[in-house]
Amino acid sequence: MERSDMNTFSQLVHTLLGIGTEPRELTFLQVSVRGVIVFVGTLIMVRLGSKRSLAEKTAFDAVFVVIIGSMLARAINGSEAFFPTLGAGFILVLLHRLFGMAAYYSHAFGILVKGKPVVLVQDGKLQRKNMLWEHITQHDLEEDMRLEAETAYLSKIQVARLERSGDISFIKAE
């Protein structure tokens, strides 16, 4: 490609994306083109990242999704530089993936970034200190017992745990 063709292409990209334009002055077309590029870029990021992050199974995943969404929205609305913001999104996906791999190989690191399960019921007895610490009321627990364990009787629960995902799991007494 010749230098003049390259300059023409660069100018076209700058005009289409509104590079250097104040956010309030971006046109509908410029915001739309930015949105399409960010959408495609985000799809690529998601494919490069882990599938679990979208399920928001842990605070680690939820934080990632919120930050990526907030950051990439700024690239669309023009409040931040377009290409550096898109690039930073790819860096965060890579960081999330690296942290996930580190958590796989190191249980201690996994606890640090993903948390650990907490026992809420042991042998039919409430573990009130853990429930208070995790902000789980007896009513919250009873609701989940009815919906998930299909029982209204605490005595039928051997163990109930608040899992790293925020879900409560139940093992019934035999």
URPE-V453254 format. One record per backbone hydrogen bond with DSSP energy under -1.0 kcal/mol. CO is the residue of the C=O (numbers start at 1). NH is the residue of the N-H. If there is no record, write none. Layout:
BEGIN
[[CO,NH] [CO,NH]]
END
This chain:
BEGIN
[[2,6] [3,7] [4,8] [5,9] [6,10] [7,11] [8,12] [9,13] [10,14] [11,15] [12,16] [13,17] [14,18] [14,19] [18,21] [22,25] [23,26] [27,31] [28,32] [29,33] [30,34] [31,35] [32,36] [33,37] [34,38] [35,39] [36,40] [37,41] [38,42] [39,43] [40,44] [41,45] [42,46] [43,47] [44,48] [45,49] [58,62] [59,63] [60,64] [61,65] [62,66] [63,67] [64,68] [65,69] [66,70] [67,71] [68,72] [69,73] [70,74] [72,76] [73,77] [74,80] [81,85] [82,86] [83,87] [84,88] [85,89] [86,90] [87,91] [88,92] [89,93] [90,94] [91,95] [92,96] [93,97] [94,98] [95,99] [96,100] [97,101] [98,102] [99,103] [100,104] [101,105] [102,106] [106,110] [107,111] [108,112] [109,113] [110,114] [111,115] [118,162] [120,127] [121,160] [122,125] [125,122] [127,131] [128,132] [129,133] [130,134] [131,136] [132,135] [137,141] [138,142] [139,143] [140,144] [141,145] [142,146] [143,147] [144,148] [145,151] [153,156] [154,157] [156,173] [157,124] [158,123] [159,171] [160,120] [160,121] [161,169] [162,118] [163,166] [167,163] [169,161] [171,158] [171,159]]
END
